[in-house]
């Protein structure tokens, strides 16, 4: 299985949209859990890395 490499400040597009309608998140902190901010509504969540890796559709290029 392809291993995704996630870095701080990466923008991620997930398979399922957040309730606000946005699919894009910015990575704030990495560890065994990943803290990310929704780019639609600004909410932050902390989710185990293994869960996020399954939910990522793509990692967007850096600006
Ligand atoms: Zn949101």
PDB file of the backbone (N, CA, C, O) and the ligand in Angstrom, with CONECT records:
HET     ZN  A 101       1
ATOM      1  N   UNK A   1       0.841  -1.195   0.000  1.00  0.00           N
ATOM      2  CA  UNK A   1       0.000   0.000   0.000  1.00  0.00           C
ATOM      3  C   UNK A   1       0.875   1.243   0.000  1.00  0.00           C
ATOM      4  O   UNK A   1       1.918   1.302   0.651  1.00  0.00           O
ATOM      5  N   UNK A   2       0.417   2.223  -0.746  1.00  0.00           N
ATOM      6  CA  UNK A   2       1.187   3.467  -0.834  1.00  0.00           C
ATOM      7  C   UNK A   2       1.122   4.234   0.477  1.00  0.00           C
ATOM      8  O   UNK A   2       0.042   4.457   1.023  1.00  0.00           O
ATOM      9  N   UNK A   3       2.265   4.631   0.971  1.00  0.00           N
ATOM     10  CA  UNK A   3       2.338   5.372   2.232  1.00  0.00           C
ATOM     11  C   UNK A   3       2.342   6.865   1.910  1.00  0.00           C
ATOM     12  O   UNK A   3       3.127   7.335   1.086  1.00  0.00           O
ATOM     13  N   UNK A   4       1.468   7.584   2.562  1.00  0.00           N
ATOM     14  CA  UNK A   4       1.391   9.014   2.296  1.00  0.00           C
ATOM     15  C   UNK A   4       2.308   9.775   3.240  1.00  0.00           C
ATOM     16  O   UNK A   4       2.348   9.515   4.442  1.00  0.00           O
ATOM     17  N   UNK A   5       3.025  10.698   2.681  1.00  0.00           N
ATOM     18  CA  UNK A   5       3.929  11.517   3.490  1.00  0.00           C
ATOM     19  C   UNK A   5       3.270  12.866   3.729  1.00  0.00           C
ATOM     20  O   UNK A   5       3.034  13.641   2.802  1.00  0.00           O
ATOM     21  N   UNK A   6       2.982  13.120   4.989  1.00  0.00           N
ATOM     22  CA  UNK A   6       2.282  14.348   5.366  1.00  0.00           C
ATOM     23  C   UNK A   6       3.265  15.247   6.105  1.00  0.00           C
ATOM     24  O   UNK A   6       4.018  14.783   6.961  1.00  0.00           O
ATOM     25  N   UNK A   7       3.254  16.525   5.772  1.00  0.00           N
ATOM     26  CA  UNK A   7       4.127  17.484   6.453  1.00  0.00           C
ATOM     27  C   UNK A   7       3.299  18.630   7.009  1.00  0.00           C
ATOM     28  O   UNK A   7       2.193  18.899   6.539  1.00  0.00           O
ATOM     29  N   UNK A   8       3.843  19.301   8.011  1.00  0.00           N
ATOM     30  CA  UNK A   8       3.170  20.471   8.576  1.00  0.00           C
ATOM     31  C   UNK A   8       2.988  21.520   7.468  1.00  0.00           C
ATOM     32  O   UNK A   8       3.872  21.739   6.640  1.00  0.00           O
ATOM     33  N   UNK A   9       1.842  22.141   7.485  1.00  0.00           N
ATOM     34  CA  UNK A   9       1.439  23.158   6.504  1.00  0.00           C
ATOM     35  C   UNK A   9       0.960  22.573   5.178  1.00  0.00           C
ATOM     36  O   UNK A   9       0.562  23.325   4.288  1.00  0.00           O
ATOM     37  N   UNK A  10       0.989  21.259   5.028  1.00  0.00           N
ATOM     38  CA  UNK A  10       0.395  20.664   3.833  1.00  0.00           C
ATOM     39  C   UNK A  10      -1.108  20.909   3.847  1.00  0.00           C
ATOM     40  O   UNK A  10      -1.734  20.986   4.904  1.00  0.00           O
ATOM     41  N   UNK A  11      -1.664  21.028   2.661  1.00  0.00           N
ATOM     42  CA  UNK A  11      -3.117  21.081   2.547  1.00  0.00           C
ATOM     43  C   UNK A  11      -3.584  19.722   2.035  1.00  0.00           C
ATOM     44  O   UNK A  11      -3.062  19.198   1.051  1.00  0.00           O
ATOM     45  N   UNK A  12      -4.561  19.174   2.715  1.00  0.00           N
ATOM     46  CA  UNK A  12      -5.065  17.843   2.370  1.00  0.00           C
ATOM     47  C   UNK A  12      -6.484  17.957   1.846  1.00  0.00           C
ATOM     48  O   UNK A  12      -7.286  18.747   2.345  1.00  0.00           O
ATOM     49  N   UNK A  13      -6.778  17.163   0.841  1.00  0.00           N
ATOM     50  CA  UNK A  13      -8.175  17.039   0.412  1.00  0.00           C
ATOM     51  C   UNK A  13      -8.656  15.657   0.821  1.00  0.00           C
ATOM     52  O   UNK A  13      -8.079  14.640   0.434  1.00  0.00           O
ATOM     53  N   UNK A  14      -9.716  15.639   1.605  1.00  0.00           N
ATOM     54  CA  UNK A  14     -10.237  14.366   2.118  1.00  0.00           C
ATOM     55  C   UNK A  14     -11.390  13.872   1.251  1.00  0.00           C
ATOM     56  O   UNK A  14     -11.984  14.616   0.470  1.00  0.00           O
ATOM     57  N   UNK A  15     -11.677  12.593   1.423  1.00  0.00           N
ATOM     58  CA  UNK A  15     -12.744  11.974   0.621  1.00  0.00           C
ATOM     59  C   UNK A  15     -14.115  12.510   1.008  1.00  0.00           C
ATOM     60  O   UNK A  15     -14.970  12.750   0.155  1.00  0.00           O
ATOM     61  N   UNK A  16     -14.310  12.696   2.329  1.00  0.00           N
ATOM     62  CA  UNK A  16     -15.621  13.170   2.786  1.00  0.00           C
ATOM     63  C   UNK A  16     -15.538  14.632   3.170  1.00  0.00           C
ATOM     64  O   UNK A  16     -14.566  15.040   3.805  1.00  0.00           O
ATOM     65  N   UNK A  17     -16.526  15.434   2.804  1.00  0.00           N
ATOM     66  CA  UNK A  17     -16.501  16.842   3.198  1.00  0.00           C
ATOM     67  C   UNK A  17     -16.828  17.024   4.675  1.00  0.00           C
ATOM     68  O   UNK A  17     -17.546  16.223   5.273  1.00  0.00           O
ATOM     69  N   UNK A  18     -16.295  18.076   5.240  1.00  0.00           N
ATOM     70  CA  UNK A  18     -16.669  18.522   6.585  1.00  0.00           C
ATOM     71  C   UNK A  18     -18.118  19.012   6.523  1.00  0.00           C
ATOM     72  O   UNK A  18     -18.592  19.365   5.443  1.00  0.00           O
ATOM     73  N   UNK A  19     -18.828  19.043   7.646  1.00  0.00           N
ATOM     74  CA  UNK A  19     -20.211  19.561   7.616  1.00  0.00           C
ATOM     75  C   UNK A  19     -20.332  20.959   7.009  1.00  0.00           C
ATOM     76  O   UNK A  19     -21.395  21.310   6.495  1.00  0.00           O
ATOM     77  N   UNK A  20     -19.279  21.756   7.055  1.00  0.00           N
ATOM     78  CA  UNK A  20     -19.341  23.100   6.459  1.00  0.00           C
ATOM     79  C   UNK A  20     -19.247  23.056   4.945  1.00  0.00           C
ATOM     80  O   UNK A  20     -19.464  24.078   4.294  1.00  0.00           O
ATOM     81  N   UNK A  21     -18.929  21.897   4.359  1.00  0.00           N
ATOM     82  CA  UNK A  21     -18.887  21.758   2.908  1.00  0.00           C
ATOM     83  C   UNK A  21     -17.484  21.722   2.319  1.00  0.00           C
ATOM     84  O   UNK A  21     -17.309  21.375   1.151  1.00  0.00           O
ATOM     85  N   UNK A  22     -16.483  22.079   3.122  1.00  0.00           N
ATOM     86  CA  UNK A  22     -15.103  22.083   2.616  1.00  0.00           C
ATOM     87  C   UNK A  22     -14.484  20.694   2.742  1.00  0.00           C
ATOM     88  O   UNK A  22     -14.756  19.966   3.696  1.00  0.00           O
ATOM     89  N   UNK A  23     -13.655  20.341   1.775  1.00  0.00           N
ATOM     90  CA  UNK A  23     -12.896  19.084   1.860  1.00  0.00           C
ATOM     91  C   UNK A  23     -11.430  19.342   2.156  1.00  0.00           C
ATOM     92  O   UNK A  23     -10.645  18.401   2.279  1.00  0.00           O
ATOM     93  N   UNK A  24     -11.056  20.601   2.270  1.00  0.00           N
ATOM     94  CA  UNK A  24      -9.630  20.908   2.384  1.00  0.00           C
ATOM     95  C   UNK A  24      -9.242  21.287   3.809  1.00  0.00           C
ATOM     96  O   UNK A  24      -9.942  22.025   4.501  1.00  0.00           O
ATOM     97  N   UNK A  25      -8.104  20.754   4.209  1.00  0.00           N
ATOM     98  CA  UNK A  25      -7.599  20.952   5.570  1.00  0.00           C
ATOM     99  C   UNK A  25      -6.138  21.326   5.499  1.00  0.00           C
ATOM    100  O   UNK A  25      -5.424  20.950   4.569  1.00  0.00           O
ATOM    101  N   UNK A  26      -5.703  22.077   6.501  1.00  0.00           N
ATOM    102  CA  UNK A  26      -4.280  22.395   6.620  1.00  0.00           C
ATOM    103  C   UNK A  26      -3.729  21.684   7.842  1.00  0.00           C
ATOM    104  O   UNK A  26      -4.341  21.690   8.911  1.00  0.00           O
ATOM    105  N   UNK A  27      -2.556  21.067   7.670  1.00  0.00           N
ATOM    106  CA  UNK A  27      -1.928  20.325   8.770  1.00  0.00           C
ATOM    107  C   UNK A  27      -1.233  21.309   9.712  1.00  0.00           C
ATOM    108  O   UNK A  27      -0.406  22.113   9.282  1.00  0.00           O
ATOM    109  N   UNK A  28      -1.575  21.238  10.990  1.00  0.00           N
ATOM    110  CA  UNK A  28      -0.982  22.141  11.985  1.00  0.00           C
ATOM    111  C   UNK A  28       0.107  21.459  12.796  1.00  0.00           C
ATOM    112  O   UNK A  28       1.115  22.082  13.130  1.00  0.00           O
ATOM    113  N   UNK A  29      -0.087  20.188  13.115  1.00  0.00           N
ATOM    114  CA  UNK A  29       0.860  19.495  13.983  1.00  0.00           C
ATOM    115  C   UNK A  29       0.846  18.015  13.666  1.00  0.00           C
ATOM    116  O   UNK A  29      -0.202  17.433  13.385  1.00  0.00           O
ATOM    117  N   UNK A  30       2.022  17.414  13.713  1.00  0.00           N
ATOM    118  CA  UNK A  30       2.159  15.990  13.412  1.00  0.00           C
ATOM    119  C   UNK A  30       2.638  15.220  14.631  1.00  0.00           C
ATOM    120  O   UNK A  30       3.386  15.735  15.462  1.00  0.00           O
ATOM    121  N   UNK A  31       2.197  13.998  14.717  1.00  0.00           N
ATOM    122  CA  UNK A  31       2.635  13.089  15.770  1.00  0.00           C
ATOM    123  C   UNK A  31       1.929  11.784  15.508  1.00  0.00           C
ATOM    124  O   UNK A  31       1.649  11.450  14.357  1.00  0.00           O
ATOM    125  N   UNK A  32       1.635  11.036  16.559  1.00  0.00           N
ATOM    126  CA  UNK A  32       0.798   9.857  16.338  1.00  0.00           C
ATOM    127  C   UNK A  32      -0.623  10.314  16.011  1.00  0.00           C
ATOM    128  O   UNK A  32      -1.389   9.602  15.361  1.00  0.00           O
ATOM    129  N   UNK A  33      -0.955  11.521  16.477  1.00  0.00           N
ATOM    130  CA  UNK A  33      -2.188  12.179  16.048  1.00  0.00           C
ATOM    131  C   UNK A  33      -1.810  13.366  15.167  1.00  0.00           C
ATOM    132  O   UNK A  33      -0.722  13.930  15.279  1.00  0.00           O
ATOM    133  N   UNK A  34      -2.734  13.723  14.297  1.00  0.00           N
ATOM    134  CA  UNK A  34      -2.507  14.865  13.422  1.00  0.00           C
ATOM    135  C   UNK A  34      -3.551  15.924  13.736  1.00  0.00           C
ATOM    136  O   UNK A  34      -4.749  15.643  13.771  1.00  0.00           O
ATOM    137  N   UNK A  35      -3.080  17.149  13.963  1.00  0.00           N
ATOM    138  CA  UNK A  35      -3.997  18.255  14.207  1.00  0.00           C
ATOM    139  C   UNK A  35      -4.131  19.040  12.918  1.00  0.00           C
ATOM    140  O   UNK A  35      -3.133  19.428  12.312  1.00  0.00           O
ATOM    141  N   UNK A  36      -5.363  19.274  12.500  1.00  0.00           N
ATOM    142  CA  UNK A  36      -5.579  19.999  11.261  1.00  0.00           C
ATOM    143  C   UNK A  36      -6.708  21.000  11.406  1.00  0.00           C
ATOM    144  O   UNK A  36      -7.594  20.875  12.252  1.00  0.00           O
ATOM    145  N   UNK A  37      -6.635  22.004  10.533  1.00  0.00           N
ATOM    146  CA  UNK A  37      -7.617  23.075  10.531  1.00  0.00           C
ATOM    147  C   UNK A  37      -8.428  22.989   9.245  1.00  0.00           C
ATOM    148  O   UNK A  37      -7.873  22.881   8.152  1.00  0.00           O
ATOM    149  N   UNK A  38      -9.747  23.040   9.390  1.00  0.00           N
ATOM    150  CA  UNK A  38     -10.616  23.057   8.214  1.00  0.00           C
ATOM    151  C   UNK A  38     -10.483  24.417   7.531  1.00  0.00           C
ATOM    152  O   UNK A  38     -10.581  25.460   8.177  1.00  0.00           O
ATOM    153  N   UNK A  39     -10.259  24.391   6.212  1.00  0.00           N
ATOM    154  CA  UNK A  39     -10.077  25.657   5.492  1.00  0.00           C
ATOM    155  C   UNK A  39     -11.411  26.301   5.145  1.00  0.00           C
ATOM    156  O   UNK A  39     -11.449  27.422   4.638  1.00  0.00           O
ATOM    157  N   UNK A  40     -12.498  25.601   5.414  1.00  0.00           N
ATOM    158  CA  UNK A  40     -13.807  26.180   5.172  1.00  0.00           C
ATOM    159  C   UNK A  40     -14.298  26.979   6.372  1.00  0.00           C
ATOM    160  O   UNK A  40     -14.764  28.107   6.215  1.00  0.00           O
ATOM    161  N   UNK A  41     -14.199  26.409   7.562  1.00  0.00           N
ATOM    162  CA  UNK A  41     -14.800  27.045   8.737  1.00  0.00           C
ATOM    163  C   UNK A  41     -13.786  27.352   9.837  1.00  0.00           C
ATOM    164  O   UNK A  41     -14.128  28.006  10.822  1.00  0.00           O
ATOM    165  N   UNK A  42     -12.551  26.892   9.687  1.00  0.00           N
ATOM    166  CA  UNK A  42     -11.523  27.238  10.655  1.00  0.00           C
ATOM    167  C   UNK A  42     -11.493  26.365  11.900  1.00  0.00           C
ATOM    168  O   UNK A  42     -10.664  26.585  12.782  1.00  0.00           O
ATOM    169  N   UNK A  43     -12.370  25.386  11.989  1.00  0.00           N
ATOM    170  CA  UNK A  43     -12.336  24.485  13.151  1.00  0.00           C
ATOM    171  C   UNK A  43     -11.114  23.596  13.092  1.00  0.00           C
ATOM    172  O   UNK A  43     -10.643  23.238  12.012  1.00  0.00           O
ATOM    173  N   UNK A  44     -10.601  23.239  14.265  1.00  0.00           N
ATOM    174  CA  UNK A  44      -9.470  22.322  14.288  1.00  0.00           C
ATOM    175  C   UNK A  44      -9.906  20.990  14.892  1.00  0.00           C
ATOM    176  O   UNK A  44     -10.759  20.932  15.778  1.00  0.00           O
ATOM    177  N   UNK A  45      -9.299  19.934  14.388  1.00  0.00           N
ATOM    178  CA  UNK A  45      -9.563  18.598  14.910  1.00  0.00           C
ATOM    179  C   UNK A  45      -8.237  17.873  15.084  1.00  0.00           C
ATOM    180  O   UNK A  45      -7.252  18.187  14.415  1.00  0.00           O
ATOM    181  N   UNK A  46      -8.222  16.903  15.984  1.00  0.00           N
ATOM    182  CA  UNK A  46      -7.062  16.041  16.177  1.00  0.00           C
ATOM    183  C   UNK A  46      -7.515  14.610  15.945  1.00  0.00           C
ATOM    184  O   UNK A  46      -8.416  14.107  16.616  1.00  0.00           O
ATOM    185  N   UNK A  47      -6.872  13.966  14.981  1.00  0.00           N
ATOM    186  CA  UNK A  47      -7.306  12.639  14.541  1.00  0.00           C
ATOM    187  C   UNK A  47      -6.078  11.727  14.442  1.00  0.00           C
ATOM    188  O   UNK A  47      -5.018  12.174  14.005  1.00  0.00           O
ATOM    189  N   UNK A  48      -6.207  10.462  14.839  1.00  0.00           N
ATOM    190  CA  UNK A  48      -5.070   9.545  14.702  1.00  0.00           C
ATOM    191  C   UNK A  48      -4.583   9.459  13.256  1.00  0.00           C
ATOM    192  O   UNK A  48      -5.377   9.434  12.316  1.00  0.00           O
ATOM    193  N   UNK A  49      -3.276   9.414  13.104  1.00  0.00           N
ATOM    194  CA  UNK A  49      -2.664   9.415  11.780  1.00  0.00           C
ATOM    195  C   UNK A  49      -3.210   8.286  10.895  1.00  0.00           C
ATOM    196  O   UNK A  49      -3.466   8.491   9.709  1.00  0.00           O
ATOM    197  N   UNK A  50      -3.384   7.106  11.474  1.00  0.00           N
ATOM    198  CA  UNK A  50      -3.828   5.972  10.665  1.00  0.00           C
ATOM    199  C   UNK A  50      -5.209   6.240  10.050  1.00  0.00           C
ATOM    200  O   UNK A  50      -5.489   5.812   8.930  1.00  0.00           O
ATOM    201  N   UNK A  51      -6.060   6.946  10.789  1.00  0.00           N
ATOM    202  CA  UNK A  51      -7.398   7.257  10.270  1.00  0.00           C
ATOM    203  C   UNK A  51      -7.318   8.256   9.121  1.00  0.00           C
ATOM    204  O   UNK A  51      -7.985   8.108   8.096  1.00  0.00           O
ATOM    205  N   UNK A  52      -6.491   9.269   9.318  1.00  0.00           N
ATOM    206  CA  UNK A  52      -6.357  10.307   8.294  1.00  0.00           C
ATOM    207  C   UNK A  52      -5.814   9.721   6.997  1.00  0.00           C
ATOM    208  O   UNK A  52      -6.278  10.069   5.911  1.00  0.00           O
ATOM    209  N   UNK A  53      -4.828   8.827   7.112  1.00  0.00           N
ATOM    210  CA  UNK A  53      -4.229   8.283   5.896  1.00  0.00           C
ATOM    211  C   UNK A  53      -5.272   7.581   5.039  1.00  0.00           C
ATOM    212  O   UNK A  53      -5.175   7.578   3.812  1.00  0.00           O
ATOM    213  N   UNK A  54      -6.266   6.988   5.682  1.00  0.00           N
ATOM    214  CA  UNK A  54      -7.316   6.311   4.910  1.00  0.00           C
ATOM    215  C   UNK A  54      -8.282   7.308   4.278  1.00  0.00           C
ATOM    216  O   UNK A  54      -8.925   7.007   3.272  1.00  0.00           O
ATOM    217  N   UNK A  55      -8.379   8.488   4.869  1.00  0.00           N
ATOM    218  CA  UNK A  55      -9.374   9.457   4.402  1.00  0.00           C
ATOM    219  C   UNK A  55      -8.845  10.432   3.365  1.00  0.00           C
ATOM    220  O   UNK A  55      -9.623  11.158   2.746  1.00  0.00           O
ATOM    221  N   UNK A  56      -7.539  10.460   3.169  1.00  0.00           N
ATOM    222  CA  UNK A  56      -6.974  11.451   2.244  1.00  0.00           C
ATOM    223  C   UNK A  56      -7.270  11.066   0.800  1.00  0.00           C
ATOM    224  O   UNK A  56      -7.028   9.932   0.386  1.00  0.00           O
ATOM    225  N   UNK A  57      -7.790  12.013   0.048  1.00  0.00           N
ATOM    226  CA  UNK A  57      -7.938  11.816  -1.376  1.00  0.00           C
ATOM    227  C   UNK A  57      -6.656  12.257  -2.068  1.00  0.00           C
ATOM    228  O   UNK A  57      -6.116  11.537  -2.908  1.00  0.00           O
ATOM    229  N   UNK A  58      -6.174  13.441  -1.713  1.00  0.00           N
ATOM    230  CA  UNK A  58      -4.897  13.869  -2.256  1.00  0.00           C
ATOM    231  C   UNK A  58      -4.266  14.914  -1.358  1.00  0.00           C
ATOM    232  O   UNK A  58      -4.935  15.586  -0.572  1.00  0.00           O
ATOM    233  N   UNK A  59      -2.942  15.028  -1.504  1.00  0.00           N
ATOM    234  CA  UNK A  59      -2.200  16.083  -0.822  1.00  0.00           C
ATOM    235  C   UNK A  59      -1.964  17.172  -1.862  1.00  0.00           C
ATOM    236  O   UNK A  59      -1.370  16.917  -2.910  1.00  0.00           O
ATOM    237  N   UNK A  60      -2.425  18.368  -1.575  1.00  0.00           N
ATOM    238  CA  UNK A  60      -2.369  19.445  -2.560  1.00  0.00           C
ATOM    239  C   UNK A  60      -0.959  20.046  -2.598  1.00  0.00           C
ATOM    240  O   UNK A  60      -0.256  20.082  -1.589  1.00  0.00           O
ATOM    241  N   UNK A  61      -0.571  20.508  -3.769  1.00  0.00           N
ATOM    242  CA  UNK A  61       0.757  21.114  -3.881  1.00  0.00           C
ATOM    243  C   UNK A  61       0.867  22.360  -3.001  1.00  0.00           C
ATOM    244  O   UNK A  61      -0.110  23.077  -2.790  1.00  0.00           O
ATOM    245  N   UNK A  62       2.052  22.595  -2.506  1.00  0.00           N
ATOM    246  CA  UNK A  62       2.259  23.792  -1.675  1.00  0.00           C
ATOM    247  C   UNK A  62       2.143  25.042  -2.529  1.00  0.00           C
ATOM    248  O   UNK A  62       2.467  25.049  -3.716  1.00  0.00           O
ATOM    249  N   UNK A  63       1.661  26.116  -1.872  1.00  0.00           N
ATOM    250  CA  UNK A  63       1.497  27.372  -2.612  1.00  0.00           C
ATOM    251  C   UNK A  63       2.837  28.054  -2.820  1.00  0.00           C
ATOM    252  O   UNK A  63       2.897  29.124  -3.424  1.00  0.00           O
TER     253      UNK A  63
HETATM  254 ZN    ZN A 101     -15.296  22.962   8.145  1.00  0.00          ZN
END
